[in-house]
């Protein structure tokens, strides 16, 4: 992520752990004509639908678009809690956000306190609109390294449900390429800013989800990139093609001419709105649960019944309820928080928790709502005692602060054709990804050895103590086996010098008394959290417990990366500006002191929650198979899948929107193939 110059004050980001840096309030800025058939009210719903997609988000709309295109004779309904109206956000050009409610299109979640982290809580914002989180995120379209996705396959193991379907890099690469349309920057911009890319390695699709580089960058990008290169990091030509360790340029999800946000609500809904009579959208309705009939009545296929569940929905305004009949499949794509909540309300989840919540058990699946992961990290900051000169930072860091003339110019530039100026940036286009062997060459082997030992059978009781207590988790053999498998797989990642284990976004400000800041965000946290529906308000927001720091080895990797970041202050580039570290600061040196610093400064969420309906075998606590079908649902009538970031068994080393698009593309291909060949 690059230097951030937007209506939010960057000076304010340098306080309170820079928590706002992780929040991107954005919107499309577009208006849309509505087709009477496609956007429907409850009274206009058909008697039944072939496919129902729950959640009009990044993955869900991708699935719905592809299914409605592939099967013109089959009907597809998408159900969305939010509205089709997009609420502008603070990172958008001010002509869009001034005087508006920039949170209207978002869910705001606050987690339970994390005791290990001095009871810190996380603020997490996810999309609540047509487009989901792709309509409100930071527009930073990066992918994990090839090793991240290979790890998904390794955790699953051989055989099992859908064993012919591969979720490794090779199996996902075509879906990544298909999911976006990349536009090269102009030759002048490429030369001016140093943009690099490799279309053959990473792109080639024609889907109207646009990836492009803006015609503007702040001069301090050269400072950071030069300093990281002086630490020995290589510059990757293309970070979306499988290789990622090093300094990266990353495209923005924006139209290449207008630089307006591109997201799934546009590319997979509005741009096809009115062109397909089989594609319906129902907004401002909450899916309360899916309901399997008490006894199957549908014809048997291969010795089993196929009778998908009913979908029970509630009107958000009137609270009236209705059931939607489904003939083929229900695909839940409500995100890492709401997907497990819907499953739990449906009686699919941890046995003892559902009993305490007085919800009849339908499928005992302890992994529903478990395995919660997100990127968290702490900053290192400096003060530059030699100010930026005019060729590097011609303006105060915040466009809207202290330079009214340029602020007005910047507002006008974004509306030019093509768009120009600082408001074309989104949240930025650069980041640094560092492997543990690179960050800690003398100590990483000891860390990996401890991790492998922790995952061994002889350490089972210790490992269980790092999971939530109770029969659903720590005392559950399947959950413990899955956690052991994950840690052994992660040990291989941490040993690989080409597999990044931290992302270091960077920003700076030329306000007096402040300088650059970089973060050590852990890409592969070892601690695991939970999502549970609220027993006193089951239809309200679920309860999130990040349990940050519950696995103490997270502190070890965090310390290693903070020590690496601190070396920036000794580079020739930083010395040129007489950089003085301001945090953690010269008085924080020992591991114990750094642990206390982490506890007090950590940003618990980089807004990338995942993994709460994990794609793993059932005997490892998995919720879905490689075909994304919910384990156990086949005995009730089938027709139930999950397709969103909750199916990831391990958090990828990247922002999550590109992976969510690829999940949607692959899920659609799996479903289309099954229904086209008669296998379902």
C-alpha positions as CSV (number, residue, x, y, z in Angstrom):
1,X,0.0,0.0,0.0
2,X,1.3,3.4,-0.8
3,X,1.4,6.8,0.7
4,X,-2.2,7.9,1.5
5,X,-3.3,11.4,0.8
6,X,-7.0,11.7,1.1
7,X,-9.7,13.6,2.9
8,X,-8.9,11.6,6.1
9,X,-6.1,13.4,7.9
10,X,-2.9,11.3,7.7
11,X,-1.7,13.0,10.8
12,X,-4.6,11.4,12.6
13,X,-3.6,8.1,11.2
14,X,-0.3,8.4,13.1
15,X,-2.2,8.3,16.4
16,X,-4.2,5.5,18.1
17,X,-2.1,2.8,16.5
18,X,-2.9,4.2,13.0
19,X,-6.0,2.2,13.1
20,X,-7.8,4.3,10.5
21,X,-5.1,3.2,8.0
22,X,-6.8,-0.2,7.8
23,X,-10.2,1.3,7.0
24,X,-11.3,2.2,3.5
25,X,-14.7,3.9,3.2
26,X,-15.4,4.0,-0.5
27,X,-18.2,3.9,-3.0
28,X,-18.7,3.7,-6.7
29,X,-19.9,7.2,-7.4
30,X,-22.2,5.9,-10.2
31,X,-25.9,5.9,-10.6
32,X,-27.8,3.1,-12.3
33,X,-31.0,2.7,-14.2
34,X,-33.1,-0.2,-12.8
35,X,-34.7,-2.8,-14.9
36,X,-38.1,-3.9,-13.6
37,X,-37.4,-7.6,-14.0
38,X,-34.0,-7.7,-12.5
39,X,-34.4,-5.6,-9.3
40,X,-37.5,-7.2,-7.7
41,X,-39.6,-6.6,-4.6
42,X,-40.9,-9.5,-2.5
43,X,-44.2,-9.4,-4.2
44,X,-42.5,-9.8,-7.6
45,X,-40.6,-13.0,-6.7
46,X,-41.1,-16.0,-8.8
47,X,-42.7,-19.1,-7.4
48,X,-39.3,-20.8,-7.2
49,X,-35.7,-20.3,-8.3
50,X,-33.2,-22.8,-9.6
51,X,-30.3,-21.0,-7.9
52,X,-30.3,-18.7,-4.9
53,X,-27.2,-16.8,-4.0
54,X,-27.1,-15.3,-0.5
55,X,-25.1,-12.1,-0.5
56,X,-24.5,-9.7,-3.3
57,X,-20.8,-9.3,-2.6
58,X,-17.5,-9.9,-4.3
59,X,-17.9,-13.7,-4.7
60,X,-21.6,-13.9,-4.7
61,X,-22.3,-11.6,-7.6
62,X,-19.5,-13.3,-9.6
63,X,-21.3,-16.7,-9.1
64,X,-24.7,-15.2,-10.0
65,X,-23.4,-13.5,-13.1
66,X,-21.8,-16.7,-14.4
67,X,-24.7,-19.0,-13.6
68,X,-27.3,-16.7,-15.2
69,X,-25.1,-16.4,-18.3
70,X,-24.4,-20.2,-18.5
71,X,-28.0,-21.3,-18.0
72,X,-30.4,-19.0,-19.7
73,X,-33.3,-21.4,-19.0
74,X,-32.5,-21.5,-15.2
75,X,-33.5,-18.7,-12.8
76,X,-31.0,-17.1,-10.4
77,X,-31.9,-14.9,-7.4
78,X,-29.5,-12.9,-5.4
79,X,-30.6,-11.8,-1.9
80,X,-28.8,-8.8,-0.3
81,X,-29.3,-7.3,3.2
82,X,-28.2,-3.8,1.9
83,X,-29.4,-1.6,-0.9
84,X,-28.4,-0.9,-4.5
85,X,-27.5,2.6,-3.4
86,X,-23.8,3.1,-2.8
87,X,-22.8,5.3,0.1
88,X,-19.7,7.3,-0.6
89,X,-16.7,7.1,1.7
90,X,-13.9,9.2,3.1
91,X,-11.3,7.9,0.7
92,X,-13.4,8.9,-2.3
93,X,-13.0,12.2,-4.0
94,X,-14.6,14.9,-1.8
95,X,-17.2,15.8,-4.5
96,X,-18.7,12.4,-3.7
97,X,-18.5,12.2,0.1
98,X,-19.0,15.7,1.5
99,X,-22.2,15.9,3.4
100,X,-23.1,12.2,3.0
101,X,-23.3,9.2,5.3
102,X,-20.2,7.3,4.1
103,X,-21.1,4.3,6.3
104,X,-24.5,3.6,4.9
105,X,-23.1,0.8,2.7
106,X,-21.1,-0.9,5.4
107,X,-21.4,-3.2,8.3
108,X,-19.4,-2.0,11.3
109,X,-18.2,-4.7,13.6
110,X,-16.4,-4.4,17.0
111,X,-14.8,-7.5,18.3
112,X,-14.7,-8.8,21.8
113,X,-11.6,-7.6,23.9
114,X,-8.5,-9.7,23.4
115,X,-7.1,-10.3,26.9
116,X,-3.6,-11.1,25.7
117,X,-3.5,-7.7,23.9
118,X,-4.4,-5.7,27.0
119,X,-8.1,-6.1,26.1
120,X,-7.8,-4.3,22.7
121,X,-10.7,-4.6,20.3
122,X,-10.8,-4.6,16.6
123,X,-12.9,-2.4,14.3
124,X,-13.8,-4.3,11.1
125,X,-15.8,-2.8,8.3
126,X,-17.3,-5.0,5.6
127,X,-19.7,-4.2,2.7
128,X,-23.4,-4.0,3.2
129,X,-24.5,-3.1,-0.3
130,X,-24.7,-4.5,-3.8
131,X,-21.0,-5.1,-4.5
132,X,-20.2,-6.1,-0.9
133,X,-16.7,-5.4,0.4
134,X,-15.4,-4.7,-3.2
135,X,-17.6,-1.6,-3.0
136,X,-16.1,-0.3,0.2
137,X,-12.5,-1.6,0.4
138,X,-9.2,0.1,-0.4
139,X,-9.2,-1.0,-4.1
140,X,-5.8,-2.7,-3.6
141,X,-5.9,-5.7,-6.1
142,X,-3.1,-7.9,-5.0
143,X,-3.0,-11.7,-4.8
144,X,-1.2,-14.1,-2.5
145,X,2.0,-15.9,-3.6
146,X,1.7,-19.2,-5.3
147,X,2.8,-20.8,-2.0
148,X,-0.3,-19.5,-0.2
149,X,-2.7,-21.3,-2.5
150,X,-0.6,-24.4,-2.6
151,X,-0.9,-24.5,1.2
152,X,-4.7,-24.8,0.8
153,X,-4.2,-28.0,-1.1
154,X,-1.6,-29.2,1.4
155,X,-3.9,-28.6,4.4
156,X,-6.8,-30.5,2.7
157,X,-4.6,-33.5,1.9
158,X,-5.3,-36.2,-0.6
159,X,-8.6,-37.7,-1.5
160,X,-11.9,-36.7,0.0
161,X,-15.0,-34.9,-1.4
162,X,-14.3,-33.4,-4.8
163,X,-10.7,-34.8,-4.9
164,X,-10.4,-34.0,-8.6
165,X,-10.9,-30.2,-8.0
166,X,-7.6,-28.4,-7.3
167,X,-7.4,-25.2,-5.2
168,X,-3.7,-24.8,-5.5
169,X,-2.0,-22.0,-7.5
170,X,-2.3,-24.0,-10.7
171,X,-5.9,-24.7,-10.1
172,X,-6.8,-21.1,-9.4
173,X,-4.5,-19.2,-11.8
174,X,-6.9,-19.3,-14.7
175,X,-9.7,-17.9,-12.4
176,X,-7.5,-15.1,-11.2
177,X,-6.7,-14.2,-14.8
178,X,-10.4,-14.4,-15.9
179,X,-11.7,-12.3,-13.0
180,X,-10.3,-8.9,-14.0
181,X,-9.5,-6.8,-17.0
182,X,-6.1,-5.1,-16.8
183,X,-5.2,-1.9,-18.6
184,X,-1.6,-0.9,-19.0
185,X,-0.6,2.6,-17.9
186,X,0.6,5.1,-20.4
187,X,4.2,4.9,-21.4
188,X,4.8,8.3,-19.8
189,X,3.3,7.3,-16.5
190,X,5.2,4.0,-16.5
191,X,8.4,5.8,-17.0
192,X,7.7,8.5,-14.5
193,X,6.7,6.3,-11.6
194,X,8.4,3.1,-12.5
195,X,5.3,0.9,-12.9
196,X,6.0,-2.6,-13.9
197,X,3.6,-5.5,-14.9
198,X,3.4,-8.8,-16.8
199,X,0.2,-9.4,-18.6
200,X,1.0,-13.0,-19.6
201,X,1.8,-14.0,-16.0
202,X,-1.1,-12.4,-14.3
203,X,-3.9,-11.1,-16.6
204,X,-5.7,-11.6,-19.9
205,X,-9.3,-11.6,-18.8
206,X,-12.1,-9.5,-20.2
207,X,-14.4,-9.3,-17.2
208,X,-15.4,-5.7,-16.5
209,X,-13.7,-5.6,-13.1
210,X,-11.0,-3.1,-14.0
211,X,-7.4,-3.2,-12.8
212,X,-5.3,-0.1,-13.6
213,X,-2.5,2.1,-12.4
214,X,-3.4,5.7,-11.6
215,X,-1.8,8.7,-13.4
216,X,-0.4,10.0,-10.1
217,X,2.0,9.0,-7.3
218,X,3.5,11.0,-4.5
219,X,7.2,11.6,-4.6
220,X,7.9,9.8,-1.3
221,X,7.3,6.5,-3.0
222,X,10.8,6.7,-4.3
223,X,12.2,7.2,-0.8
224,X,10.5,4.0,0.6
225,X,11.3,1.9,-2.4
226,X,14.9,3.0,-2.4
227,X,15.3,2.2,1.4
228,X,13.7,-1.2,1.1
229,X,16.0,-2.1,-1.9
230,X,18.9,-1.0,0.3
231,X,17.9,-3.7,2.8
232,X,18.3,-6.2,0.0
233,X,14.7,-6.7,-1.2
234,X,14.3,-7.3,-4.9
235,X,11.7,-5.5,-6.9
236,X,9.2,-7.8,-8.5
237,X,8.1,-7.1,-12.1
238,X,4.7,-8.5,-11.4
239,X,3.4,-9.5,-7.9
240,X,0.1,-11.1,-9.2
241,X,1.8,-13.9,-11.2
242,X,2.7,-16.2,-8.3
243,X,6.0,-14.7,-7.1
244,X,5.7,-11.9,-4.5
245,X,8.5,-11.6,-2.1
246,X,10.0,-8.1,-2.4
247,X,8.8,-4.6,-3.5
248,X,5.6,-4.6,-5.4
249,X,3.5,-2.3,-7.6
250,X,-0.2,-3.3,-7.3
251,X,-3.1,-2.0,-9.5
252,X,-6.2,-0.3,-8.3
253,X,-9.7,-1.6,-9.0
254,X,-10.7,1.4,-11.0
255,X,-11.8,2.3,-14.5
256,X,-8.6,3.2,-16.5
257,X,-10.1,6.5,-17.8
258,X,-12.4,7.8,-15.1
259,X,-10.5,6.1,-12.2
260,X,-13.9,5.5,-10.6
261,X,-14.1,2.5,-8.4
262,X,-14.7,-0.9,-10.2
263,X,-16.5,-3.5,-8.1
264,X,-18.7,-6.6,-8.4
265,X,-21.9,-4.5,-8.1
266,X,-21.0,-2.9,-11.4
267,X,-19.1,-5.6,-13.3
268,X,-21.3,-8.5,-12.3
269,X,-24.7,-6.8,-11.8
270,X,-25.3,-3.3,-13.2
271,X,-23.5,-3.9,-16.5
272,X,-25.7,-6.9,-17.2
273,X,-28.8,-5.5,-15.6
274,X,-31.8,-5.8,-17.9
275,X,-30.0,-8.1,-20.4
276,X,-31.1,-11.4,-18.7
277,X,-34.6,-12.2,-17.8
278,X,-33.5,-15.1,-15.6
279,X,-31.4,-12.9,-13.2
280,X,-33.2,-11.3,-10.2
281,X,-32.0,-9.2,-7.3
282,X,-33.8,-8.8,-4.0
283,X,-32.3,-6.1,-1.8
284,X,-33.0,-5.0,1.8
285,X,-33.8,-8.5,2.9
286,X,-32.0,-10.6,5.4
287,X,-31.6,-14.4,5.0
288,X,-32.5,-15.7,8.4
289,X,-31.8,-19.3,7.8
290,X,-32.0,-22.2,5.3
291,X,-34.5,-24.9,6.1
292,X,-34.4,-28.5,5.0
293,X,-37.9,-30.2,4.9
294,X,-38.3,-32.9,7.6
295,X,-38.6,-35.6,5.1
296,X,-37.3,-35.7,1.5
297,X,-39.8,-35.9,-1.3
298,X,-37.7,-35.3,-4.3
299,X,-36.6,-38.2,-6.6
300,X,-33.5,-40.1,-5.7
301,X,-30.3,-39.7,-7.7
302,X,-27.4,-42.1,-7.1
303,X,-29.2,-43.5,-4.1
304,X,-29.7,-40.0,-2.5
305,X,-32.3,-37.4,-2.5
306,X,-31.8,-34.0,-4.1
307,X,-34.0,-31.5,-2.3
308,X,-32.3,-28.2,-1.6
309,X,-33.3,-26.2,1.5
310,X,-35.9,-23.5,1.5
311,X,-34.5,-20.0,2.1
312,X,-36.2,-18.0,4.8
313,X,-35.9,-14.3,4.4
314,X,-37.0,-11.2,6.4
315,X,-37.8,-7.8,5.1
316,X,-35.3,-5.4,6.8
317,X,-37.9,-2.6,6.9
318,X,-41.2,-4.4,7.7
319,X,-39.8,-7.5,9.4
320,X,-42.3,-9.7,7.4
321,X,-41.0,-13.1,6.4
322,X,-41.3,-15.5,3.5
323,X,-39.8,-18.7,2.3
324,X,-38.2,-19.0,-1.1
325,X,-38.3,-22.4,-2.9
326,X,-35.1,-23.6,-4.5
327,X,-34.9,-26.3,-7.2
328,X,-31.2,-26.6,-7.7
329,X,-28.9,-25.0,-5.1
330,X,-28.4,-22.4,-2.4
331,X,-25.0,-20.7,-2.5
332,X,-24.1,-18.8,0.7
333,X,-21.8,-15.9,0.0
334,X,-22.4,-13.6,2.9
335,X,-18.8,-13.2,4.1
336,X,-16.6,-14.4,6.9
337,X,-18.9,-13.1,9.6
338,X,-22.4,-13.5,8.2
339,X,-22.0,-16.8,6.4
340,X,-21.3,-18.8,9.7
341,X,-24.1,-16.9,11.4
342,X,-26.6,-18.0,8.8
343,X,-25.4,-21.6,9.0
344,X,-25.6,-21.5,12.8
345,X,-29.2,-20.1,12.7
346,X,-29.9,-23.0,10.3
347,X,-28.8,-25.5,12.9
348,X,-25.5,-26.2,11.1
349,X,-22.6,-25.6,13.5
350,X,-21.0,-26.6,16.8
351,X,-23.2,-29.0,18.7
352,X,-22.8,-27.6,22.2
353,X,-23.1,-24.0,21.1
354,X,-26.3,-24.6,19.2
355,X,-27.7,-26.4,22.2
356,X,-26.9,-23.5,24.5
357,X,-28.6,-21.2,21.9
358,X,-31.7,-23.4,21.8
359,X,-31.3,-24.0,18.0
360,X,-32.2,-27.6,16.9
361,X,-29.2,-29.4,15.6
362,X,-29.3,-30.2,11.9
363,X,-25.6,-30.9,11.1
364,X,-22.9,-31.1,13.8
365,X,-20.2,-29.0,12.2
366,X,-17.8,-27.5,14.9
367,X,-15.8,-25.7,12.2
368,X,-18.7,-23.3,11.4
369,X,-17.6,-20.0,12.9
370,X,-14.2,-21.4,14.0
371,X,-10.8,-20.7,12.5
372,X,-11.3,-17.0,12.2
373,X,-8.1,-15.2,10.9
374,X,-7.2,-11.7,9.9
375,X,-4.1,-9.6,9.3
376,X,-2.9,-7.7,12.4
377,X,0.2,-5.6,12.9
378,X,2.1,-2.9,14.7
379,X,3.9,0.2,13.3
380,X,7.4,1.5,13.2
381,X,7.5,5.3,12.8
382,X,10.3,7.9,12.3
383,X,10.8,11.6,12.2
384,X,12.6,13.1,9.3
385,X,14.7,16.0,10.7
386,X,15.7,17.0,7.1
387,X,12.3,18.0,5.5
388,X,11.2,16.7,2.2
389,X,12.2,19.2,-0.5
390,X,9.8,20.5,-3.0
391,X,10.7,17.9,-5.6
392,X,9.7,15.1,-3.2
393,X,6.7,16.4,-1.3
394,X,5.4,19.7,-2.8
395,X,2.4,19.8,-0.5
396,X,1.3,19.0,3.0
397,X,0.6,15.3,3.3
398,X,-3.2,15.7,3.4
399,X,-4.6,17.3,0.3
400,X,-7.5,18.9,2.2
401,X,-5.3,20.3,5.0
402,X,-3.5,23.6,4.9
403,X,-3.5,24.1,1.1
404,X,-6.9,25.2,0.0
405,X,-5.8,26.1,-3.5
406,X,-4.4,22.7,-4.3
407,X,-7.3,21.0,-2.6
408,X,-9.7,22.7,-5.1
409,X,-7.4,21.8,-8.0
410,X,-7.3,18.2,-6.9
411,X,-11.1,18.1,-6.8
412,X,-11.3,19.4,-10.3
413,X,-8.7,17.0,-11.7
414,X,-10.6,13.9,-10.7
415,X,-13.5,15.0,-12.9
416,X,-11.3,15.5,-16.0
417,X,-11.2,13.0,-18.9
418,X,-9.0,11.2,-18.3
419,X,-9.0,11.7,-14.6
420,X,-5.8,13.2,-13.1
421,X,-4.4,14.2,-9.7
422,X,-4.1,12.7,-6.2
423,X,-7.7,11.5,-6.0
424,X,-7.1,8.9,-8.6
425,X,-5.0,7.0,-6.1
426,X,-7.5,5.0,-4.0
427,X,-5.4,3.8,-1.1
428,X,-2.2,3.5,-3.1
429,X,-0.4,1.0,-5.3
430,X,2.8,-0.2,-3.6
431,X,3.7,-2.5,-0.7
432,X,6.6,-4.6,0.5
433,X,6.3,-8.3,1.2
434,X,9.0,-10.0,3.3
435,X,9.6,-13.7,4.1
436,X,10.7,-14.8,7.5
437,X,14.1,-16.1,6.3
438,X,14.7,-12.7,4.8
439,X,13.6,-10.8,7.9
440,X,15.3,-13.1,10.5
441,X,18.0,-15.1,8.7
442,X,19.7,-16.3,11.9
443,X,16.6,-17.1,14.0
444,X,13.8,-18.3,11.6
445,X,14.9,-22.0,11.7
446,X,14.4,-22.0,15.5
447,X,11.0,-20.5,15.1
448,X,10.0,-23.1,12.5
449,X,11.4,-25.9,14.8
450,X,9.2,-24.6,17.6
451,X,6.2,-24.5,15.3
452,X,6.7,-28.1,14.1
453,X,7.2,-29.3,17.7
454,X,3.9,-27.6,18.7
455,X,2.1,-29.4,15.9
456,X,3.4,-32.8,17.0
457,X,1.2,-35.4,18.8
458,X,3.3,-35.1,21.9
459,X,2.3,-31.4,22.2
460,X,-1.4,-31.9,21.7
461,X,-2.4,-30.7,25.1
462,X,-0.4,-27.5,24.7
463,X,-1.8,-26.9,21.3
464,X,-5.3,-27.5,22.5
465,X,-4.8,-24.8,25.1
466,X,-4.4,-22.3,22.3
467,X,-7.9,-23.1,20.9
468,X,-11.1,-22.0,22.5
469,X,-12.0,-24.1,25.5
470,X,-14.9,-26.7,25.3
471,X,-16.1,-29.8,23.5
472,X,-16.6,-27.9,20.3
473,X,-13.0,-26.8,20.0
474,X,-10.1,-27.7,22.3
475,X,-11.7,-31.0,23.3
476,X,-12.7,-31.9,19.7
477,X,-10.4,-34.3,18.0
478,X,-11.2,-33.1,14.5
479,X,-10.6,-29.4,15.3
480,X,-7.3,-30.3,16.9
481,X,-6.3,-32.4,13.9
482,X,-7.1,-29.5,11.6
483,X,-5.1,-27.0,13.6
484,X,-2.1,-29.4,13.7
485,X,-2.3,-29.8,9.9
486,X,-2.5,-26.0,9.4
487,X,0.6,-25.4,11.6
488,X,2.6,-28.1,9.8
489,X,1.7,-26.5,6.5
490,X,2.6,-23.0,7.8
491,X,5.9,-24.3,9.0
492,X,6.8,-25.0,5.3
493,X,5.7,-21.5,4.3
494,X,7.8,-19.9,7.1
495,X,10.8,-21.9,5.9
496,X,10.4,-20.7,2.3
497,X,12.5,-17.5,1.4
498,X,10.1,-16.9,-1.5
499,X,6.9,-17.0,0.6
500,X,6.2,-13.7,2.3
501,X,5.0,-13.7,5.9
502,X,4.5,-10.0,6.4
503,X,3.2,-7.1,4.5
504,X,4.6,-3.6,5.2
505,X,2.4,-0.9,3.8
506,X,4.0,2.6,4.2
507,X,2.8,6.2,4.4
508,X,4.4,9.5,5.3
509,X,3.5,13.1,6.1
510,X,5.4,16.3,5.9
511,X,3.5,17.8,8.9
512,X,6.1,19.1,11.4
513,X,7.2,16.5,13.9
514,X,6.1,13.5,11.8
515,X,7.8,11.4,9.1
516,X,7.3,8.0,7.6
517,X,5.5,5.0,9.1
518,X,5.5,1.3,8.1
519,X,3.7,-1.7,9.5
520,X,4.5,-5.3,10.2
521,X,1.2,-7.0,9.3
522,X,1.4,-10.7,9.9
523,X,0.2,-12.5,6.8
524,X,0.0,-15.9,8.4
525,X,-1.2,-15.5,12.0
526,X,-1.2,-18.6,14.2
527,X,-3.9,-17.5,16.6
528,X,-7.5,-18.5,15.8
529,X,-10.7,-16.7,16.6
530,X,-14.5,-17.5,16.5
531,X,-17.7,-16.1,15.1
532,X,-20.9,-17.0,17.0
533,X,-24.4,-15.7,16.6
534,X,-25.6,-13.6,19.4
535,X,-27.8,-15.9,21.6
536,X,-29.9,-12.9,22.9
537,X,-30.3,-11.4,19.4
538,X,-29.7,-14.2,16.8
539,X,-30.7,-12.0,13.8
540,X,-28.3,-9.2,14.9
541,X,-24.6,-8.9,14.4
542,X,-22.7,-12.1,15.4
543,X,-20.2,-11.9,18.2
544,X,-16.6,-11.8,17.0
545,X,-13.7,-13.0,19.2
546,X,-10.3,-12.5,17.4
547,X,-8.4,-14.2,20.3
548,X,-5.3,-12.3,19.1
549,X,-2.1,-13.5,20.6
550,X,-3.7,-16.7,21.9
551,X,-0.8,-18.6,20.2
552,X,2.3,-17.0,21.7
553,X,4.4,-17.8,18.6
554,X,2.6,-14.9,16.9
555,X,4.7,-12.6,19.2
556,X,7.9,-14.3,18.0
557,X,7.2,-13.7,14.3
558,X,5.9,-10.2,15.0
559,X,9.1,-9.3,16.9
560,X,11.3,-10.6,14.0
561,X,9.5,-8.4,11.5
562,X,9.5,-5.3,13.7
563,X,13.3,-5.7,14.1
564,X,13.6,-6.0,10.4
565,X,11.5,-2.8,9.8
566,X,13.6,-0.9,12.3
567,X,16.6,-1.4,10.0
568,X,15.1,1.1,7.6
569,X,16.4,3.8,9.8
570,X,20.0,2.8,9.1
571,X,19.7,2.8,5.3
572,X,21.5,5.5,3.3
573,X,18.1,6.9,2.1
574,X,16.7,7.4,5.6
575,X,20.0,8.8,6.9
576,X,19.8,11.4,4.1
577,X,16.8,12.8,5.9
578,X,18.3,12.3,9.4
579,X,15.6,9.8,10.4
580,X,15.0,9.3,14.1
581,X,12.8,6.4,15.2
582,X,9.9,7.6,17.3
583,X,8.2,4.2,17.9
584,X,8.8,1.7,19.3
585,X,11.6,4.1,20.2
586,X,15.2,3.8,21.4
587,X,14.2,2.6,24.9
588,X,12.4,-0.5,23.5
589,X,15.0,-3.1,22.6
590,X,14.4,-6.5,24.4
591,X,11.9,-9.1,23.3
592,X,9.9,-8.4,26.5
593,X,9.8,-4.7,25.7
594,X,8.7,-5.3,22.2
595,X,5.9,-7.7,23.3
596,X,4.5,-4.9,25.5
597,X,4.8,-2.5,22.6
598,X,2.9,-4.9,20.4
599,X,0.2,-5.3,22.9
600,X,-0.3,-1.5,23.1
601,X,0.1,-0.6,19.5
602,X,-1.3,-3.5,17.4
603,X,-4.0,-2.9,14.9
604,X,-5.9,-6.2,15.2
605,X,-7.6,-6.1,11.8
606,X,-6.4,-5.0,8.4
607,X,-10.0,-5.6,7.3
608,X,-9.3,-9.1,5.8
609,X,-11.4,-11.6,7.9
610,X,-11.6,-15.1,6.5
611,X,-11.7,-18.8,7.0
612,X,-14.8,-19.4,9.2
613,X,-16.3,-22.1,7.0
614,X,-13.1,-23.7,6.0
615,X,-12.5,-25.9,3.0
616,X,-11.0,-29.0,4.8
617,X,-12.0,-32.6,5.4
618,X,-14.7,-33.1,8.0
619,X,-12.2,-35.1,10.2
620,X,-10.1,-31.9,10.3
621,X,-13.0,-29.7,11.3
622,X,-13.7,-28.6,7.8
623,X,-17.1,-27.2,6.8
624,X,-17.1,-27.6,3.0
625,X,-15.3,-30.0,0.6
626,X,-13.3,-29.0,-2.5
627,X,-16.6,-28.8,-4.4
628,X,-17.7,-26.2,-1.7
629,X,-20.7,-28.4,-0.7
630,X,-21.4,-28.3,3.0
631,X,-20.3,-31.5,4.7
632,X,-23.3,-33.5,5.9
633,X,-25.9,-31.7,3.8
634,X,-25.9,-34.5,1.2
635,X,-27.7,-36.6,3.7
636,X,-30.5,-34.1,4.0
637,X,-31.1,-33.3,0.3
638,X,-27.9,-31.5,-0.7
639,X,-28.0,-28.4,-2.8
640,X,-26.0,-26.2,-0.2
641,X,-22.6,-24.6,-0.9
642,X,-20.5,-21.8,0.4
643,X,-18.5,-19.5,-1.9
644,X,-16.7,-16.6,-0.3
645,X,-13.6,-15.9,1.8
646,X,-14.9,-18.0,4.6
647,X,-14.0,-21.1,2.7
648,X,-10.3,-20.4,2.8
649,X,-8.6,-22.7,5.3
650,X,-5.7,-20.3,5.7
651,X,-5.5,-16.6,5.3
652,X,-3.6,-15.6,2.1
653,X,-0.7,-13.2,2.1
654,X,-2.6,-10.4,0.4
655,X,-5.6,-8.2,0.6
656,X,-8.6,-10.4,0.0
657,X,-10.7,-9.0,-2.8
658,X,-8.7,-10.6,-5.7
659,X,-9.0,-14.0,-4.0
660,X,-12.7,-13.5,-3.4
661,X,-13.2,-12.8,-7.1
662,X,-11.3,-16.0,-8.0
663,X,-13.3,-18.0,-5.5
664,X,-16.5,-16.8,-7.1
665,X,-15.1,-17.7,-10.6
666,X,-14.0,-21.2,-9.6
667,X,-17.2,-21.8,-7.6
668,X,-19.3,-20.9,-10.7
669,X,-17.2,-23.2,-12.9
670,X,-17.6,-26.1,-10.5
671,X,-21.4,-25.6,-10.3
672,X,-21.8,-25.1,-14.1
673,X,-19.8,-28.2,-14.8
674,X,-21.8,-30.4,-12.5
675,X,-25.2,-29.2,-13.8
676,X,-24.1,-29.3,-17.4
677,X,-22.8,-32.9,-17.2
678,X,-25.7,-34.2,-15.1
679,X,-23.4,-35.1,-12.2
680,X,-25.7,-33.2,-9.8
